[in-house]
Amino acid sequence: MHVQALQFPLPSATFETESSSMKSAQQRQTVFADVASHGYAAAAHVAFPGIGRLRPDGDGYSWVPVSHIFGK
């Protein structure tokens, strides 16, 4: 994943720098679906805190970061 604000809601979005745009989009969809269905935390190239969960949202996903406030 390159841009969380674009590719979580639209996993099929690709970039010219990817070696295989079609395979990259398919892999993102597979991984995002797996993470969302199992409900486990996922680390990715996202803003701090970089750990959270994916929630199905229309044709894509919403990123729900974990709280970075300790003890809450």
Secondary structure, DSSP 8 states (H G I E B T S, - for coil): ---HHHHTT-TT---TTSS-HHHHHHHHHHHHHHHHHHT--EE-S-STT-EEEEEEETTEEEEEE---STT-
